[in-house]
């Protein structure tokens, strides 16, 4: 029997018991879900919808947001038990599982970056990258950089790192360098790419298109809610309620234009309609609506590419994705 249906029947049966005092029918305190996210990041848009629409109460938990400075800070918060759930990626989870950690994840977003160039660029395909300077958000183990190298090798038979000048830096810096003409192309996170596109640049090829060219026909959920599997099993109702609320918020963001107006300030797009629309539409393209076997298979195929081109520095001792990487206790 479905756990929520069971709980409904249980409460209904208790209400029908004769002689029970009214005080005994008071609902129990909702369990708290401590969620670690960057409060200046795009995940906060979904969190605001959960709070504003009361989706946490509707799904039987209380949302407690923990502001983390970056992905590494989120990892530390989760490992230290300060957060129940953080936003990270399935590749990290699979690497941890290979090292014996009982971690798992649930898909959060399909949004990925891509290779952005100036509108007047002579770069029309990845074959034109030889001799160019590319700005890359993050470091040498950035997932988009790994995918681009795999796709370049597939298309040309050459090692991209030997053909280009790769500059690694923080996402805002990469966009600044692109605007100043100090780099020929930028490989940035999706929301910084959206800002670059709103400023007049164009996306020459997305990571999704690269993966398709490499045989991964279904886009994998690169961003995921990550948690300890043993904790989720012990608190199934609370974790399930949070994931339900997360998908409910996504459905609202996918369909309701008005809700986006409430997010303009968080999007830093109050007075910039072009940027606002670009961010909204790119976010919507990344909204995930299903979590099934096809989702997992796409992640398995993508992980194989990460292992091949990223090596142990990215995936640890794993050569293939552990089957428990995506939690079996929840599906959409």
C-alpha positions as CSV (number, residue, x, y, z in Angstrom):
1,X,0.0,0.0,0.0
2,X,1.2,3.5,-0.8
3,X,2.8,5.1,2.3
4,X,0.7,8.3,2.0
5,X,-2.5,6.3,1.5
6,X,-1.6,4.2,4.5
7,X,-1.1,7.3,6.7
8,X,-4.5,8.7,5.6
9,X,-6.3,5.6,6.5
10,X,-4.5,5.4,9.8
11,X,-5.4,8.9,10.8
12,X,-9.0,8.3,9.7
13,X,-9.2,5.2,11.8
14,X,-7.9,7.1,14.8
15,X,-10.5,9.8,14.4
16,X,-13.3,7.2,14.5
17,X,-12.2,5.7,17.8
18,X,-14.8,6.4,20.5
19,X,-13.7,8.3,23.6
20,X,-10.5,9.7,22.1
21,X,-9.8,13.2,23.4
22,X,-9.6,16.0,20.8
23,X,-6.1,16.9,21.9
24,X,-4.9,13.4,20.8
25,X,-6.0,14.3,17.2
26,X,-3.6,17.2,16.9
27,X,-1.3,16.5,14.0
28,X,2.3,15.6,14.9
29,X,5.1,18.1,14.3
30,X,6.2,18.0,10.7
31,X,9.7,16.5,10.2
32,X,12.4,19.0,9.2
33,X,14.3,18.6,6.0
34,X,17.6,20.5,6.1
35,X,18.5,21.3,2.5
36,X,21.9,22.8,1.6
37,X,21.8,25.1,-1.4
38,X,23.5,28.3,-2.5
39,X,20.9,30.9,-1.6
40,X,22.2,33.1,-4.4
41,X,22.0,30.2,-6.9
42,X,19.3,29.0,-9.3
43,X,18.1,26.2,-6.9
44,X,16.8,28.9,-4.7
45,X,14.1,29.7,-7.3
46,X,12.6,26.3,-6.7
47,X,13.0,26.6,-3.0
48,X,11.1,29.9,-3.0
49,X,8.2,28.4,-4.9
50,X,8.1,25.6,-2.3
51,X,7.9,28.1,0.5
52,X,5.6,30.6,-1.2
53,X,3.1,27.9,-2.3
54,X,3.3,26.0,1.0
55,X,4.4,22.8,-0.7
56,X,6.5,21.7,2.3
57,X,3.4,21.7,4.5
58,X,1.3,20.1,1.8
59,X,3.8,17.2,1.6
60,X,4.3,16.7,5.3
61,X,7.6,18.3,6.1
62,X,9.2,21.6,7.1
63,X,11.8,23.1,4.9
64,X,15.0,24.4,6.6
65,X,17.4,26.0,4.1
66,X,21.1,26.0,4.8
67,X,23.1,28.5,2.7
68,X,26.3,26.8,1.3
69,X,29.0,28.9,-0.4
70,X,29.6,26.5,-3.2
71,X,29.4,22.8,-4.2
72,X,32.4,21.9,-2.1
73,X,30.8,23.5,1.0
74,X,27.6,21.5,0.3
75,X,29.6,18.3,0.1
76,X,31.2,19.1,3.5
77,X,27.8,20.0,5.0
78,X,26.3,16.6,3.9
79,X,29.2,14.5,5.0
80,X,29.2,16.3,8.4
81,X,25.4,15.6,8.8
82,X,24.6,19.4,8.8
83,X,22.4,18.9,5.8
84,X,20.0,16.1,4.9
85,X,20.1,16.9,1.1
86,X,22.4,19.0,-1.1
87,X,22.5,19.8,-4.7
88,X,25.5,18.1,-6.5
89,X,25.9,15.6,-9.3
90,X,25.5,11.9,-9.9
91,X,29.1,11.4,-11.0
92,X,30.3,12.5,-7.5
93,X,27.7,10.1,-5.9
94,X,28.9,7.2,-8.1
95,X,32.5,7.9,-7.2
96,X,31.7,7.9,-3.5
97,X,29.8,4.7,-3.8
98,X,32.8,3.1,-5.4
99,X,34.7,4.2,-2.3
100,X,32.2,2.5,0.0
101,X,30.0,5.5,0.9
102,X,26.2,4.8,1.0
103,X,25.2,7.9,-0.9
104,X,22.4,8.2,-3.5
105,X,20.7,10.8,-5.5
106,X,17.4,11.9,-7.2
107,X,17.4,13.9,-10.5
108,X,17.0,17.6,-10.1
109,X,17.7,19.2,-13.5
110,X,18.7,18.5,-17.1
111,X,20.1,22.0,-17.5
112,X,23.7,22.1,-18.8
113,X,26.0,24.6,-20.3
114,X,27.4,24.8,-23.7
115,X,30.1,26.4,-25.9
116,X,29.3,30.1,-26.3
117,X,31.0,32.3,-28.9
118,X,30.6,36.0,-30.0
119,X,27.9,36.5,-32.7
120,X,30.6,37.3,-35.3
121,X,32.9,34.4,-34.4
122,X,34.5,32.3,-37.1
123,X,34.0,29.2,-34.9
124,X,31.2,27.3,-36.6
125,X,32.0,23.8,-35.3
126,X,34.3,22.2,-32.8
127,X,36.7,21.5,-35.6
128,X,37.4,25.2,-35.7
129,X,38.6,25.3,-32.1
130,X,42.2,24.5,-32.9
131,X,44.5,27.4,-32.0
132,X,41.7,29.2,-30.1
133,X,41.5,30.2,-26.4
134,X,38.6,28.7,-24.4
135,X,37.5,30.0,-21.0
136,X,36.2,27.1,-18.9
137,X,34.2,27.6,-15.7
138,X,35.6,25.5,-12.8
139,X,38.7,23.4,-13.2
140,X,40.1,20.6,-15.4
141,X,37.6,18.1,-14.0
142,X,34.6,20.2,-15.0
143,X,32.0,17.9,-16.5
144,X,31.2,20.1,-19.5
145,X,34.9,20.3,-20.3
146,X,35.2,16.5,-20.1
147,X,32.2,16.1,-22.5
148,X,33.6,18.7,-24.9
149,X,36.9,16.8,-25.0
150,X,35.1,13.5,-25.7
151,X,33.1,15.1,-28.5
152,X,36.1,16.8,-30.0
153,X,38.0,13.4,-30.1
154,X,34.9,11.8,-31.6
155,X,34.7,14.4,-34.4
156,X,38.3,15.0,-35.1
157,X,40.3,12.1,-33.7
158,X,42.5,14.6,-31.8
159,X,43.1,15.6,-28.2
160,X,41.4,18.9,-27.6
161,X,43.7,19.9,-24.7
162,X,46.6,19.8,-27.1
163,X,44.9,21.9,-29.7
164,X,43.6,24.9,-27.6
165,X,44.7,27.3,-24.9
166,X,42.4,26.4,-22.0
167,X,41.8,29.1,-19.3
168,X,40.0,27.9,-16.2
169,X,38.2,30.4,-13.9
170,X,35.2,31.4,-11.9
171,X,31.9,31.7,-14.0
172,X,31.6,35.5,-13.7
173,X,35.3,35.9,-14.8
174,X,34.7,33.7,-17.9
175,X,31.8,35.8,-19.0
176,X,33.9,39.0,-18.4
177,X,36.8,37.6,-20.5
178,X,34.3,36.7,-23.3
179,X,32.8,40.2,-23.2
180,X,36.3,41.8,-23.4
181,X,37.4,39.6,-26.3
182,X,40.2,38.0,-24.3
183,X,38.9,34.5,-25.1
184,X,37.4,33.1,-28.3
185,X,34.8,30.9,-26.6
186,X,33.3,30.2,-23.2
187,X,32.3,26.9,-21.7
188,X,30.2,28.0,-18.7
189,X,27.4,26.9,-16.4
190,X,24.0,27.2,-18.0
191,X,22.8,30.4,-16.1
192,X,26.0,32.2,-16.9
193,X,25.6,31.1,-20.5
194,X,22.1,32.6,-20.4
195,X,23.6,35.9,-19.3
196,X,26.1,35.7,-22.1
197,X,23.4,35.0,-24.7
198,X,21.3,37.8,-23.4
199,X,24.3,40.1,-24.0
200,X,24.4,39.1,-27.7
201,X,26.6,36.0,-27.8
202,X,25.4,32.7,-29.3
203,X,25.6,29.1,-28.1
204,X,27.5,27.3,-30.9
205,X,26.8,23.8,-29.4
206,X,25.3,22.7,-26.1
207,X,26.5,19.8,-23.9
208,X,23.3,18.1,-24.7
209,X,24.1,18.2,-28.4
210,X,27.6,16.9,-27.7
211,X,26.2,14.0,-25.7
212,X,23.8,13.2,-28.5
213,X,26.6,13.1,-30.9
214,X,28.4,10.6,-28.6
215,X,25.4,8.3,-28.6
216,X,23.6,9.4,-25.4
217,X,20.2,10.1,-26.9
218,X,18.4,11.0,-23.6
219,X,19.8,13.9,-21.6
220,X,21.1,12.7,-18.2
221,X,20.2,14.7,-15.1
222,X,23.6,16.2,-14.4
223,X,22.3,18.0,-11.3
224,X,20.8,15.9,-8.6
225,X,19.6,16.0,-5.0
226,X,22.2,14.0,-3.1
227,X,21.8,12.4,0.3
228,X,22.8,9.5,2.5
229,X,20.8,6.4,1.4
230,X,20.6,5.0,4.9
231,X,19.2,8.2,6.3
232,X,16.6,8.4,3.5
233,X,15.5,4.8,4.2
234,X,15.0,5.6,7.9
235,X,13.1,8.8,7.1
236,X,11.3,7.7,4.0
237,X,8.2,9.9,4.5
238,X,10.2,13.1,5.0
239,X,12.5,12.5,2.1
240,X,9.7,11.4,-0.2
241,X,7.7,14.5,0.8
242,X,10.6,16.8,-0.1
243,X,11.1,15.1,-3.5
244,X,7.3,15.4,-4.1
245,X,7.5,19.1,-3.3
246,X,10.5,19.5,-5.6
247,X,8.7,18.0,-8.6
248,X,5.5,20.0,-7.8
249,X,7.5,23.2,-7.8
250,X,9.1,22.3,-11.1
251,X,5.6,21.7,-12.6
252,X,4.6,25.2,-11.5
253,X,7.8,26.8,-12.9
254,X,7.2,25.0,-16.2
255,X,3.6,26.2,-16.6
256,X,3.0,29.4,-14.7
257,X,4.5,32.6,-16.2
258,X,3.2,34.7,-13.3
259,X,5.3,32.8,-10.7
260,X,8.4,33.9,-12.5
261,X,7.6,37.6,-11.8
262,X,8.0,36.8,-8.1
263,X,11.5,35.6,-8.8
264,X,12.9,38.5,-10.8
265,X,14.9,39.9,-7.9
266,X,16.5,36.6,-7.0
267,X,17.3,36.2,-10.7
268,X,19.0,39.6,-10.7
269,X,16.9,40.5,-13.7
270,X,14.6,43.2,-12.3
271,X,15.2,45.8,-15.0
272,X,16.4,43.5,-17.8
273,X,13.6,41.8,-19.7
274,X,15.9,40.1,-22.2
275,X,17.9,38.5,-19.5
276,X,14.8,37.6,-17.5
277,X,13.3,35.8,-20.5
278,X,16.5,34.0,-21.4
279,X,17.0,32.7,-17.8
280,X,13.4,31.6,-17.5
281,X,13.3,29.8,-20.9
282,X,16.7,28.1,-20.4
283,X,15.7,27.0,-16.9
284,X,12.4,25.6,-18.3
285,X,14.3,23.6,-20.9
286,X,16.2,21.9,-18.1
287,X,13.1,20.9,-16.0
288,X,12.9,17.2,-15.5
289,X,9.4,15.6,-15.4
290,X,10.2,11.9,-15.1
291,X,12.5,9.7,-13.2
292,X,12.5,6.2,-14.6
293,X,14.8,3.5,-16.1
294,X,15.5,5.6,-19.2
295,X,16.8,8.4,-16.9
296,X,19.2,6.0,-15.2
297,X,20.4,4.4,-18.5
298,X,21.3,7.8,-19.8
299,X,23.4,8.5,-16.7
300,X,25.1,5.1,-17.0
301,X,26.2,6.0,-20.6
302,X,27.3,9.4,-19.6
303,X,29.3,8.1,-16.6
304,X,31.2,5.7,-18.9
305,X,32.3,8.8,-20.9
306,X,33.3,10.6,-17.7
307,X,35.4,7.6,-16.6
308,X,37.1,7.3,-20.0
309,X,38.0,10.9,-20.4
310,X,38.1,12.1,-16.8
311,X,39.9,9.1,-15.3
312,X,40.4,8.4,-11.6
313,X,40.8,12.0,-10.7
314,X,37.1,12.5,-11.6
315,X,35.5,9.1,-10.9
316,X,37.9,7.5,-8.4
317,X,38.2,3.7,-8.8
318,X,34.9,3.4,-10.6
319,X,34.8,2.3,-14.2
320,X,31.1,2.1,-14.4
321,X,28.2,3.7,-12.5
322,X,27.1,1.8,-9.4
323,X,23.5,0.6,-9.7
324,X,22.6,2.2,-6.4
325,X,23.7,5.7,-7.5
326,X,20.1,6.7,-8.2
327,X,17.8,5.9,-5.3
328,X,15.3,3.1,-5.9
329,X,13.0,4.4,-3.1
330,X,11.5,7.0,-5.3
331,X,10.3,7.3,-8.9
332,X,8.3,9.7,-11.0
